């Protein structure tokens, strides 16, 4: 292992929840589609991690908004987005 590999291993968050916390902190106020979270953090498991981020030690304010839309063929589907709201920031 090179020195760069060691440095990267120390700097990069080790757990999924740590990586997810960094991901949201890089995008304050930006809605993130559930499909992005699904692809980046694994099918289904990311929902539990978002819940973990809302509790100590992270205590991150992550809101979820969802709504239903219709496809051209008339079938419904759910759109769900998650937005990190740092302290003092209000939803529009």
Buried (B, 14 or more C-beta within 10 A) or exposed (E): EEEEEEEEEEEEEEEBBBBBBEBBEEBEEEBBEBEBBBEEBEEEEBBEBBEBBEEEEBEBBBEEEEEEEEEEEEEEEEEBBBBBBEEEEEEE
